[in-house]
């Protein structure tokens, strides 16, 4: 994500719905690798069968789980795909656990590559826009002296922005200076605006609209006490932590993407009970009252991102997997 992203990773993520990939490594040519894209699961299985029958070693890459409770059919399909490859590259530990639970994929064939973010680009922006610039940005928006909570997402039902708004009256009663900033647009905009009106929160919710400029996102992230997500958390967790901003998210990990593994309660953010507006309000009230503690969580989140979730680390793990494929197999065939 950003100009410093390795070209191979930029190609991998160019399709937002991609959840698996097949690599072929040419042993004669050394480090050559080909990426193949297959939109449908059945297409990827066909490629897996082709690879299995014709011999080129392959790695499959994906989440290997769905957001929500595990379904038997999903586990069977993921196991089928993984069994056709020499290595299975998972986004996170839930994918690892799902593959192990099938009982047919040995641990030696499973790797975690994690997700990643271009931290270098984020750092450049933070240097270009120091804290004084952040303060000017807040003043220009008329938000000086406010406690900002930030959501960066399309306004769709799955994001549960309505739950955040439902939690706000209890928060505003204790902290009238709180403002929820919504960066994003979508089909829920009119309904959410009506909900804000009905709750009497016109002065406590700011609709910013869609923003795709990293400069603006950097300033919003750095202005916020915390980033809030009431729906499924994905790359937003890494994006927030790149700017040392803690996350507030619900505690039902099976409904999140693998990036939510980086949110550790009271260490890198806060967790509340899923679908519980009172629990969310309690988390927001804590964050509003404990600036130093939230800043410390943000700092620890950034350190965690540097050590585990940078794009360089992800690229290195992919490279290691490709080189591992290039080694002779146990049967003595070259990869």
N, C-alpha and C positions, 0 to 999 in steps of 0.2 A: 504494500500500500504506500505509494509515493514514488518519487523519482529514483530512489536508491534501491528499489526492490530488484532482486536478481531476476534476469529475464526469464529463466525457467519457471520461477514461481509466478511471475506475472502472467505467463501463458497458462499455467495451471488454474489460476483463479479467474481467468477471463470470462468463464461461464459461471454465473452465480448459482446455478442449480446442480453443478457437477458434484457428485459424491463418490466417484471412483475413477481410477485412471489405470492404464496399463502401460508399463515401460517395457521396451525391448532393448537389450544391451548387446551390441555387436562385439564379440570377444576379439575378432580379428582386428577391429578398428580401435580397440582400447575403450575410451570413455564415451563413445557415441551412444546416444540414447534417443529413442523416438517416443513422443507422447501421442497417444491416440484418444480421441474423445468419443464417448458413446452415451447418447442422451437417455436411452432406456436400459433398464436393468437387463432385459433379455438380450440386448445387443452386447452388453459387457460379458454376459455369460458365454455367448457365442465366441467372442474373442478369447475368453479364458479357455474354452474347449480347443480352439485353434492352437493357442499357445501350448496347451498341455499335450496335444497330439503331435504337433510338429516340432516341439522341442525347445524353442527359445525360452529361457527362464523369464519370469514376469513377477512384478509386484503389483498388488492392488492397493488402492489408497482411498480412504473414506472414513466416515464417522462409524460405520458398522453398528449403528443403532438409530432409532427414530426418537424424535422428541415426544415423550409420553410413555405409557406403560409398554413393556415389551410384548410383541405379538409373536406367536409361534411361527407364523408364515414368514415374518421378517427375519427371525433368527435362522430359519432353514435356508432362506435365500442368501443371506449374508454368509452362512457357512458354506454354501455351494460355491459362491464366488471365491471365498478365501481358500477353499480346498484346491482350486485350480491353479493357484499361484504359489511361488516359492516363499514369498514374503507378503504379509499383510501389514500395511502402514496405517495406523489409527491416528485420529485427531487427538484422542484423550483416553483416559483410563477406563471410562465406561465402555468404549468400543472394545478395548482389550478384554474387559470382563465379559462382555457379550460373546465374543469369539471363544473365549475359554469355556464359557457355559455350554457351548454346543457339544463339547466333549470330543470333537473331531479335529480341532486345530491345535497342534502342539504349541506350547509357549515359545519354543525356539523359532517359530515362523511369524511371530507377532512383534511389531515395533511401534513405538509411539513417536510420531514426528511433530505433534502439537500444531497449533496455529501460530501465526506470527504477525508482527507489525513492524513497519519501517520506523524504528525508534530514532534513527539518525535524522530523518526528515523532521520528526517532531521536535527534536533537540534544536535543530537549526531555527525553527520557528520560535521556540522559546527564547533563543538568543536574540533573534530579530525583534521580538516583542517582549521586552522585559516587564517586570511588575508595574512600573510606572505607566507603560502603555496599556496594560490591563486595567489600571485604575481610570485612565482616560476613556477607555472603551465603556466601562461601567457608567461613568458620568454622562457620556454621550447618549447612552440608552435610558437615562433617567433612573438608574437603579442604584445610585450611591446610597450606602447605608442599609441595603437590602441583603437578606440571606437567600441566595439563589440555589434552587434545586433544578437540575437539568435533565430533560429527556431528549435524546437525539434518535428519532425513529420516524418512519412513516406512520401516519395516524390511521391505523387499521384496527379492527376489533381485537385481533390477537395480541396487540401490544398492551391492552388493558389500561390505557390512559385514564379511562373513566374511574378505575379503582384508585388511582393516585388522586384524582380530583375529589372523589368521595372521602378520602382520608384527610383532606386539607382543612376542613372547618375545625377539627380538633387541634390541628397544628397552629392555625392562624389565631385561635383563641389564646394560645400561650405565646405565640411569636407572630404578632401582626406584621412584622417586617419580612416575613417569608414570601418569596415569589417563585412559582413554578414556571420555568422557561421551557416551552415546547418548540424544539427545532425540528421541523418536518411538516409535511402536508399529506393529505390523503382523504379517503372517503368519509372518515369519522369527524372531519373538521367541524361541520355544521352542528352535528349532534353534541360534540364536546363543548362547543361554544355555548349552546343552549344550556348544557349542564352547568357550566361555569356561572351563567346568568342566574339560574335557579338556585344555586348554592350561595349566591351573594359574594362571589370570589373574583369579580371583575378586576379588582386592584391587586389580586394575588396570583393571577395566571396570565402569562404573556405568550401569545402565539407569534412566533417569529417567522414561520413558513419554512420551506425547504431551503437548505444551504449546502452547497457542495464544494465550497472553497475551504481548504484546510486552514487558511489563515483565520477565517471567521470562526471555524470550529475550535481552533486552538484557543482563541480568546474566550469563547463561551465555556469551554472545559475548565480553563484556569480561573474563571470568574465564579465557578460553582462550588458550593460547600460539598456537594456530592452529586453523582449521576444516579438517577432513579429509573428502574425498569420494572414494571409490574407484569410483563409478559415474559416470553422466552429471551434469555440473554445469549447473545452471540459475540461477534467481534467487538461490539460496543464495550465489553469488559476490558479488552486490551487497549482500545482507543482511549478510554478514560484513564487507565493506569499509565499510559505513555505520558500523560500530562500530570501525573501524581494526584489524580482526582479519585477518591474512593467511590465504590459502587454500593448502591442499596438495591437488593433483589430478593425475590422470594426463595424459600428454603427447599423447594421440591426439585432436586437436581435432575430428576428424570425428564422434566419438562424444559430443561435448558439445553443449549448447545454445549460442546466440550469446553468452550472458552470460560464458562462459568466456574470451572474448577479453580480458577485463579482468585475467586472471591471467597475469602476465608473470614468467617464471622469474627468481628472485633480485631482482626489482624490487617486485612486489606479492604474491608468494607463491612456492611451490616446485612444480615439476613432477617426476614420476617416471615410469618406463616402465610403460605400461599392463599390467595383469595380472601385475605382477612384485612379489611381496611383499618380496623383498630390496631392491629399489630404493625401495619405499615405506618400509621400515624405515630405510634410509639417510637419507631425507628427514626422517623423524620424529626420528631421532637428531641430525641437524643442528639441527633446530628446538629440540630439548630442550637442546642445548649452547650455542645462540647467541641468547639472549633479546634482546639489543640489536639484533641484525640483524633478527630477526623483528618487533620493534616498529617498526623503520624501514620494513620492507616494508608493515606494516599502515598506517602513516602515509601512505606513497606511494599505497597502494590507496585510502585515503579521499580523498586529493587528486584522484586519477583519477576516483573516483565523483562528486565535486563538479563536476568540469569536464566530464564526459561522460555520466553516468548518473543524474542527478537527474530526478525526475518532471517538474520544471518544464521542463527541456531537452527531454524527450520530448514534452510537451504543446506546446511551441513548434514543434517539428518537424512535428507533426501539423497544427497551425494553419497553418504556412507551406505545407504541401502542399494543404490545403483552399483557401487563398487563391490558390494557383497554379492550381488547377482552375477557380476563378471567373474567371480571365482569359480573354479571347477566344482561341480556338484559332488555329492557323496558317491555317485555312480561313476565319477571321473570324467563327465562330459563338461566341456568348456561352456561357460555362460555367454 
